[in-house]
Amino acid sequence: MKHLQHTENGWLECPGYRKKVLLNADDLNADGALVQLVAIPPKAKVSLHHHQRMTEVFHVLSGEGWVSIAGAKHHLHTGDTVTCEPDGRNTARNEEDGPYQHIVFKTSWSEDDIYWEDEIEPD
């Protein structure tokens, strides 16, 4: 069993968002598994990127915003869940004035499997 207590420690600041690892492969007893909490500030956007091997499952914990995956834009609300398959170019945006957070369940995760795109996908 692992009991996690919420703390402001452990956040990694990234361009347009911040993230915190909640569970890693050892915690989950599953190679390539990772669970992260992601927060996107108001009016901020995560740049377009993709993963060659990883599948991601996004579950919205609070707020609303949108994700674009493989060119399809999806408006998300608290409680919504969406998946992103390998090679699915994706971006996310918080268009609201309040906080937006989602939890990300990752399979086949590796630190070197992220490829940032030069251009931003159109809004």
Disulfide bonds with the S-S distance in Angstrom:
none
